[in-house]
Amino acid sequence: MSVVLTISSGAFFILELGTLWLTLKDTLESFELIRNEFPDLKTVTLVSDPAHLWRSQLMAQNLGFQTQVSGTNSGPGSELSNSYFVREVASTLRYEFKRHFSSQWSLLRSIVL
């Protein structure tokens, strides 16, 4: 996924999240790093496959970014399969549960896993 960061002066630059921070675990951790590094940043443009954009936009907005999205037309995830859709919905539910009920997350994991 790519994120286009627009600075208040009108300048912008593109971060390729998949290659820039190889040690980060996931999209949320990437957004948190961007928020910490650029606390005055207001708007980001997310470029990813259409199914992943839904969750990515939700995460970015929850961290206070105004978002614009641009879905890709080719590459992995550009054609929505049932399994990819289920993966994104499950990942979104996991993200929302952890966000709202973080104290119960370890209990849920012990029951489910």
Stockholm file with secondary structure:
# STOCKHOLM 1.0

chainA/1-113         MSVVLTISSGAFFILELGTLWLTLKDTLESFELIRNEFPDLKTVTLVSDPAHLWRSQLMAQNLGFQTQVSGTNSGPGSELSNSYFVREVASTLRYEFKRHFSSQWSLLRSIVL
#=GR chainA/1-113 SS CEEEEECTTSCEEEEEHHHHCTTCCSHHHHHHHHHHHCTTCCEEEEEECHHHHHHHHHHHHHTTCEEEEEECSSSTTSSCCHHHHHHHHHHHHHHHHHHHCGGGHHHHHHHHC
#=GC SS_cons         CEEEEECTTSCEEEEEHHHHCTTCCSHHHHHHHHHHHCTTCCEEEEEECHHHHHHHHHHHHHTTCEEEEEECSSSTTSSCCHHHHHHHHHHHHHHHHHHHCGGGHHHHHHHHC
//
